[in-house]
Amino acid sequence: GGAPVLRALAPAARARERAAGMEAMDAGGGGGGGMFGVGSAFAFVPLLPLMRASVEDLGSEAAEMTAGIFNGGIYLGELLGQLFGARMVDLMGFPEASTALAGALVGSAAIFLTVRAAVK
């Protein structure tokens, strides 16, 4: 079946990962994925109830619409993140793509905090 073919391709895939600078991803047994999961739990679990509470005075239809928009945004982000992240790694290499995404994350956090301070 396919298993011998996959085993034969595995060394070539590891060599490509090393060349792209991705070998550190395996060092922690998938630590990045685990950290993302834990961080997502702390972010997403309280966020939806807070968003729904902010539109509570508009009725149950607005609360349900908020839940739909929230879930749609989360899953669309997961899809687009995979597509654009993979393309960035192809174009730039893993270290540069990671640095660019980290810069975008820090920039969006700075914008969020600036807007939040301005609204208060």
N, C-alpha and C positions, 0 to 999 in steps of 0.2 A: 503494500500500500504506500501511503504517503509518508509514513514515519521515517523510513530510510532516507528519503529525499530531503526531508526537513533536517535530519541529523547531518546530512552531507552539506547543507547550506548554512548551518549554524556557525561554523568557523568563519565563513566569509562575512556573515552578518556582524559577528563580533568585531572583525577587523574593520568594517565600515564604521561601527560605533566608536572604536578607538580612534580612527582617523578623524571623526567628527567631534571628538572630545567628549563623548557621552559615556565613557567607561565608568565615570564616578557615579552614575545613576544606579549601577548595580551594587555598589559597595555597601549600601545600607539596606539591601533587601527590598528595594522599592520604597525607601523612606519618604521620597517626595510625594508619592501617591497617598501614603498614610497621613502625612502632614496636611495634605490638601483635604482629605476626608475629615480630619479632626477640625481643621480651621473652618471648613464649610458648615459643619454642625454648629459651631459657635456663632457663625454669621447668619445662616439661613433660618435656624429654628426660631430665634426671637424676631427676625425681621418681618415675616409674614403677619404675625399677630399685630405688630406695631403698625404696619401699613394698613391692615384692615381697620384697626382702631381709629386711624386718622381720617377715614371716610365713613365712620359709623353714623354720623348725623345725616348722611346722604341716603341711607337705607340699605337693605340687604342686597339689592341688586348691585349697588356700587361696591359693596364688600366682596361679592362673588366675582365681579369684573376685576377687582384688584388682585384677587387670588389667581385668576387666569392670566393676567398680564405678568404677574410675578413669576409664575411657573413657566410661561412661554419665554420670558427673558432669560431665566436660568438655563433652560434646555437649549435655546437658540445660542446662548453664549458658549455652552459646552460643545455644540456642533461647530460653530465658527472658530472657536479657540483651537480645536483640533486641526481644522483645515488650514487656517492662517499660520498656526504655530508650526505645522509640518512644512509648509511652504517657506516660512522664514528660515527654518533649519536647513532646508535644501539650498536656499540662496545665500545665506550668511554663514552657516555653520552653527553648531550648538552653543558654544560660549557667547558668540556675538548676539545670537537670537535671544538667549536667556537674559543677557544684559539689556537688550532693547526692551524686552517685555517687563523686566524689573523697573526700568526707567519709566515706562508707561504707567505701571502700577503706582509708583511713587508720585508721578505727576497727577494722576487722577485722584489720589488721596489728598494731595495738596489743594487741588481745586475743590474737592468736597469739603475739606476743613475751612477753606476760605469762604465758600458760600454759606456754610453753617454759621460761621462767626458773623457774617454780614447780616444774616436773617435774625439772629438773636438780638 
